[in-house]
Amino acid sequence: MKARSDSLSDNTLPEALQFRAPAPLVDIGANLTHASFFEDLDAVLHRARDANVSQLIVTGTDLEHARQAVTLSQQYVGLHATAGVHPHDASRWNAELERAFHTLYREANIVAVGECGLDFNRNFSSRSDQERAFEAQLGLAAQTGLPLFIHERDAGSRMREMLTSWRDEISQAVIHCFTGSRETLYNYLDLDLHIGLTGWICDERRGHHLRELVKAIPADRLMVETDCPYLLPRNLPAKMKGRRHEPALLPWIVREIAHWRGESEQRLAQSTTATAQAFFRLTDTPEE
Ligand SMILES: [Zn+2]
């Protein structure tokens, strides 16, 4: 990873997008190893801090990106890493990869196994390859005691079956970027899973069904995330240059979710942060 220039005062967000959460937030899904962040990660993290997003979980979606996520977590205060293989890349799973992840999990800054799971929407890897890779990572979570960071798209019933048979073996699991139906949500809550919400709820084309559901998630099971650079909220009050999503916009998502839950932003900020700190066992304390 190349050296980055310090750009402390480089706040390029339009004024209408300079939010500040009323209490420190944890962004549980930030793909900061994505190439779009190479040039200005320092500035991105400064803006996150200005927005009161004080801890971030950097998503590791394959071995290379997981190693980069660990490196970032060592370079920057408040950053932690996950390490796993995304269902899109599941066809690459093999015994050698499994051993490499096993070694990587000894790194102190890795707080979850994942991103792993099932994506029957795009099927970039075959369903059987996805299930095989996910099953192996469920095994790694069971062996290490680490929580799971799970991706599920259009695979709710198969996910439920697989998690049901593993539930007693694994400690905790979050369905990140939940986009499913009420029935799927209730099934996950019955399995005592955690739920991660993104700006999907801000998407009038496909996310408004979540407005009716978010109230059903207990505060001690709910966490928030950007999934940046993807999923830029579609209802932002100003245009975002380049349309890249970033952690500094998380307070906007919190505002939206709080509205539909009928609670204050402050309360939601505090509860999601407490939940995330317990789930990922974060011991560093965020500074306000
Ligand atoms: Zn995902």
Residues whose N, C-alpha, C, O or C-beta is under 5 A from the ligand:
A	BS01	ZN	H151
